[in-house]
Amino acid sequence: MPLSFKTDDMNRVALNAEALPKAFELACSDAWCQSGEGIFSWSVFRFYRARLLTHTGTFEADKPFLLDLHYLRTLKGEQIVSTSIVEISRLYSISDEQRTRWTQALAEIIPDVCLGDRLLGWFIPGSKVEFFSASHALGLIQDPDFVRFFSAIWLDERTRSPHLRHALLGNAQVMPVLEAKVVAPQEASV
């Protein structure tokens, strides 16, 4: 069931919190409001639709937030981990020890994903990130630097995807997902 919002409510209050993964709801009963959403793409390839949720509908870097990714293509977990560490390293100077520790931790948590799969990160600034799939808890990384650096992939001003950052922060129009229509053979021969 999709998460729905009152279109006339400036805080974009969620009317149906059941759209969050059940395992997450068991871990956290807080109410969440959508700040924004957008699509991450590179060249002509769309990788995922991302939503940013906060308690107020406005992102504050020192307050808990959720980053909810709905995948639009198949990706190997190791590719997601590798790309994440490369992006963190591009944004920040990290030690070899941090790179190794975070790569190993993410590799144990992040699964391969397919079209339609969902990964959710529950960011607690200054503490930890907990990861969830649509059906269960995946694990957590308890490291304040990791929380800040990992979230920077999407939310830092130096992100590779400024359009997505602006959309997540509620400052841009959401690009629609184009859906292919399957046409029956008799409809195609007009």
ABEGO torsion letter per residue (X at the ends): XBBBBBAABAAGBBABAAABBAAAAAABABBBBBABBBBBBBEABBABBBBBBBAAGBBBAABBBBBBBBBABBBBAAAAAAAAAAAAAAABBBBAAAAAAAAAAAAAABBBBBBGBBBBBBBBBGABBBBBBAABBAEBBBBAAAAAAAAAAAABAABABAAAAAAAAGABBBBBBBBBBBBBAAAABX
